[in-house]
């Protein structure tokens, strides 16, 4: 399973952070996988979270891309 599919499947259930992506799937550059998913037509938003003095991105899936019909 590709990293992009792992992230999409995770987002279908709940939001994801960079720390979660690394801890669960060993994905070191979540922002690139999010960009790939957006290019595929998925609507994903990002908000900033904070823990102590650290800020981090939290990604949310708003809408999945329409499935492409085989020709």
ChimeraX attribute file (.defattr): number of C-alpha atoms within 10 A of each C-alpha:
attribute: neighborCount
match mode: 1-to-1
recipient: residues
	/A:1	5
	/A:2	8
	/A:3	15
	/A:4	17
	/A:5	12
	/A:6	15
	/A:7	19
	/A:8	21
	/A:9	11
	/A:10	17
	/A:11	17
	/A:12	13
	/A:13	10
	/A:14	11
	/A:15	17
	/A:16	19
	/A:17	18
	/A:18	18
	/A:19	16
	/A:20	15
	/A:21	18
	/A:22	13
	/A:23	11
	/A:24	11
	/A:25	12
	/A:26	13
	/A:27	19
	/A:28	13
	/A:29	12
	/A:30	22
	/A:31	14
	/A:32	12
	/A:33	19
	/A:34	22
	/A:35	14
	/A:36	13
	/A:37	20
	/A:38	16
	/A:39	11
	/A:40	13
	/A:41	14
	/A:42	18
	/A:43	15
	/A:44	18
	/A:45	15
	/A:46	15
	/A:47	9
	/A:48	10
	/A:49	11
	/A:50	10
	/A:51	7
	/A:52	5
	/A:53	5
	/A:54	7
	/A:55	10
	/A:56	14
	/A:57	17
	/A:58	17
	/A:59	20
	/A:60	20
	/A:61	21
	/A:62	12
	/A:63	12
	/A:64	16
	/A:65	13
	/A:66	9
	/A:67	8
	/A:68	6
	/A:69	5
	/A:70	4
	/A:71	3
